[in-house]
Structures are given as structure tokens and as C-alpha cells.
Amino acid sequence: MPESSSDLQDSENNTYVNASSAELVLQVSHDVARADSLDEQLRIIMKAVTKATNSERGTLFLNDFATNELYSRVALGDVKREIRILNNSGIAGAVYTTGTAEIVDDAYADKRFNHSVDHATGYKTRNILCAPVRTVKGDILGVAQTLNKNDGCKFTQDDLAIMQAITTQTLNKNDGCKFT
């Protein structure tokens, strides 16, 4: 149940977004509308998601239909090259193929976790927040993923709700755009 009358329910996901989160989504939508390029719009979205979820890193993976790979269209953090993984590999691949968002409290304890990116970059993933990115029609374009909630905390359903609210509301403004 919402905590106040100013809370809004996301009926598709049965989660609630409070008034301050709704204001954040509105602000991000305005910032996206003012951006000059699609890449700038996507970067604004992922910066907002990463900050709102108090995460160390954030990545927007889009599906490459020619290769059946998810590739990092936006990668925040100390990432120097494009990341490519099979679209059915790892947590991101599981979220992409099932269309179900996930909170993973211990990445290395999850058998689906793809260690290869950590090994290649020297980064240590502790926990993961990952949600499908959909068009207005419901088609899955890719996934938004944040890593390592700051201060050693775990991701929450509230983090998931704000991630989905930001990506859904702002990316759907680009529904007619080609993302690849």
C-alpha cells in the first residue's frame, strides 16, 4: 500500500513510487527532452538511475539482433571499452530473456553470474539491480543494470521501482528512434 496519498502505484510491477521519485522522473524527462543526441539522452537516463539507486556503476545494455549479444550502449564507471555478452548469458541475459527484473544480493553466489567482465576489468561485483528496458508496446530493447549499492547496503524494491520508472518514462519518449 502507498504510504501517503502522494504515492503512485506502478500497476504493472505492483510497486510504488513516492512523490519525490515522481519529481525525479519528471526532471529526468525534461533533461532528456533537452539533450541534443540519443547518446546524451541515454547517458542522462543512466546517470539518474545510478544516482537514484546509490550505485557505484550503471550500464544500459541494448540487444544487437544481428549477433544476439547485449552491448553496453552506456557504461558509467571506470569502463574503457564496450562490453558484449550473449543475450542469454549472466544476470543481464536472464533479465533480457525472461523480461523479469532482478535484485541479486550476492553476485558470486548466483550461478548465472558472468564473471568474465569482472575478470577482464579487475572490478568486483557484489550485488546487482537489473531490469528490462521496454518500448511502449512492451518489446524488450535491452536491460538497465546497476552494480554495487554504495555503503555495503543491498538493493531494495524501492531501488527497482525508481530504476523502472526512470527508464520506462524517459526511454518511451524515444520509442520511434532507432537505438543501434
C-alpha positions as CSV (number, residue, x, y, z in Angstrom):
1,M,0.0,0.0,0.0
2,P,1.2,3.5,-0.6
3,E,2.4,5.4,2.5
4,S,0.5,8.5,1.5
5,S,-1.9,9.8,-1.0
6,S,1.0,11.4,-2.9
7,D,2.5,7.9,-3.6
8,L,1.8,6.5,-7.1
9,Q,1.4,2.8,-7.9
10,D,3.1,1.3,-10.9
11,S,0.3,-1.2,-11.7
12,E,2.4,-3.4,-14.0
13,N,5.0,-4.1,-11.3
14,N,2.9,-3.6,-8.1
15,T,5.5,-1.2,-6.7
16,Y,5.0,2.3,-5.5
17,V,6.8,5.5,-6.5
18,N,6.6,8.3,-4.0
19,A,6.2,12.0,-4.8
20,S,9.9,12.8,-4.7
21,S,10.6,9.9,-7.0
22,A,7.9,11.2,-9.4
23,E,9.6,14.6,-9.3
24,L,12.9,13.0,-10.2
25,V,11.4,11.1,-13.1
26,L,9.8,14.4,-14.4
27,Q,13.1,16.2,-14.1
28,V,15.0,13.4,-16.0
29,S,12.3,13.5,-18.7
30,H,12.9,17.3,-19.1
31,D,16.6,16.8,-19.2
32,V,16.3,14.0,-21.8
33,A,14.0,16.3,-23.9
34,R,16.6,19.0,-23.9
35,A,19.5,16.7,-24.9
36,D,21.0,17.1,-28.4
37,S,21.6,13.4,-29.2
38,L,20.3,9.9,-28.4
39,D,23.7,9.1,-26.8
40,E,23.4,12.1,-24.5
41,Q,19.8,11.2,-23.6
42,L,20.8,7.6,-22.7
43,R,23.7,8.9,-20.6
44,I,21.4,11.2,-18.7
45,I,19.0,8.3,-18.0
46,M,21.7,6.0,-16.7
47,K,23.3,8.7,-14.6
48,A,20.0,9.4,-13.0
49,V,19.3,5.7,-12.4
50,T,22.8,5.2,-10.9
51,K,22.5,8.2,-8.6
52,A,18.9,7.4,-7.6
53,T,19.8,3.8,-6.6
54,N,23.0,4.9,-4.9
55,S,25.1,2.6,-7.1
56,E,28.8,2.5,-8.0
57,R,28.2,1.8,-11.7
58,G,25.4,1.7,-14.2
59,T,25.1,0.2,-17.7
60,L,22.5,0.3,-20.4
61,F,22.8,-2.8,-22.5
62,L,20.9,-3.0,-25.8
63,N,20.3,-6.1,-27.8
64,D,22.2,-6.5,-31.1
65,F,19.8,-8.5,-33.1
66,A,22.4,-9.4,-35.7
67,T,24.7,-11.1,-33.1
68,N,22.3,-12.0,-30.3
69,E,24.5,-10.0,-27.9
70,L,23.8,-7.4,-25.3
71,Y,26.2,-4.5,-25.8
72,S,26.9,-1.6,-23.5
73,R,25.4,1.5,-25.2
74,V,26.1,3.5,-22.0
75,A,28.6,2.3,-19.3
76,L,29.2,4.5,-16.3
77,G,32.2,4.0,-14.1
78,D,35.8,3.1,-15.0
79,V,34.8,1.2,-18.2
80,K,37.2,1.8,-21.1
81,R,35.7,-0.4,-23.8
82,E,32.4,-1.7,-25.0
83,I,31.1,-4.7,-23.1
84,R,29.4,-7.5,-25.1
85,I,27.8,-10.6,-23.7
86,L,25.4,-13.2,-25.2
87,N,21.9,-12.0,-24.7
88,N,21.1,-15.2,-22.7
89,S,24.3,-15.0,-20.5
90,G,24.6,-13.8,-17.0
91,I,22.1,-11.9,-14.9
92,A,21.6,-9.3,-17.7
93,G,20.9,-12.1,-20.2
94,A,18.4,-13.8,-17.8
95,V,16.6,-10.5,-17.3
96,Y,16.6,-9.8,-21.1
97,T,15.3,-13.3,-22.0
98,T,12.7,-13.6,-19.2
99,G,11.6,-9.9,-19.1
100,T,11.7,-10.1,-15.3
101,A,13.6,-7.6,-13.2
102,E,16.0,-9.0,-10.6
103,I,17.8,-8.0,-7.4
104,V,20.8,-10.1,-6.8
105,D,22.2,-9.7,-3.3
106,D,25.4,-11.7,-3.8
107,A,26.6,-11.9,-7.5
108,Y,29.2,-14.6,-7.0
109,A,26.8,-16.8,-5.2
110,D,24.4,-16.7,-8.2
111,K,25.4,-19.5,-10.7
112,R,24.1,-17.3,-13.6
113,F,26.5,-14.5,-12.8
114,N,29.0,-14.0,-15.7
115,H,32.4,-13.5,-14.1
116,S,34.2,-12.6,-17.4
117,V,33.6,-8.9,-17.2
118,D,34.9,-8.7,-13.6
119,H,38.0,-10.7,-14.6
120,A,38.7,-8.6,-17.7
121,T,38.3,-5.3,-15.8
122,G,39.5,-6.1,-12.3
123,Y,36.2,-4.9,-10.9
124,K,34.5,-6.8,-8.1
125,T,30.7,-7.0,-8.4
126,R,29.0,-7.5,-5.1
127,N,25.3,-7.0,-5.9
128,I,23.2,-6.3,-9.0
129,L,20.0,-4.5,-9.8
130,C,18.8,-5.2,-13.3
131,A,15.5,-4.5,-15.2
132,P,14.3,-4.9,-18.8
133,V,14.1,-1.8,-20.9
134,R,10.9,-1.9,-22.9
135,T,9.2,0.1,-25.7
136,V,5.7,1.4,-25.2
137,K,4.4,-1.7,-27.0
138,G,6.2,-3.9,-24.4
139,D,9.1,-5.1,-26.7
140,I,12.3,-5.6,-24.8
141,L,15.2,-3.4,-26.2
142,G,17.8,-4.4,-23.6
143,V,18.4,-4.0,-19.9
144,A,19.4,-1.3,-17.4
145,Q,21.8,-2.6,-14.7
146,T,23.4,-1.0,-11.7
147,L,26.2,-2.6,-9.6
148,N,27.3,-2.4,-6.0
149,K,24.9,-0.4,-3.9
150,N,27.1,2.1,-2.0
151,D,27.9,1.8,1.7
152,G,27.7,-2.0,1.5
153,C,23.9,-2.0,1.5
154,K,21.6,-4.2,-0.6
155,F,19.4,-3.1,-3.4
156,T,15.7,-2.8,-2.5
157,Q,12.3,-2.9,-4.2
158,D,12.3,0.9,-4.0
159,D,15.5,1.0,-6.0
160,L,13.9,-1.3,-8.6
161,A,10.8,0.8,-8.7
162,I,12.8,4.0,-9.4
163,M,15.0,2.3,-12.0
164,Q,11.9,1.1,-13.8
165,A,10.1,4.4,-13.5
166,I,13.1,6.4,-14.9
167,T,13.8,4.0,-17.8
168,T,10.2,3.5,-18.8
169,Q,9.1,7.1,-18.7
170,T,12.1,8.6,-20.4
171,L,13.0,5.9,-22.9
172,N,9.5,5.7,-24.2
173,K,9.8,9.3,-25.3
174,N,12.3,7.8,-27.8
175,D,10.1,4.9,-28.9
176,G,10.3,5.8,-32.5
177,C,14.1,6.1,-32.5
178,K,16.5,3.5,-33.7
179,F,18.8,2.6,-30.9
180,T,21.5,0.7,-32.7
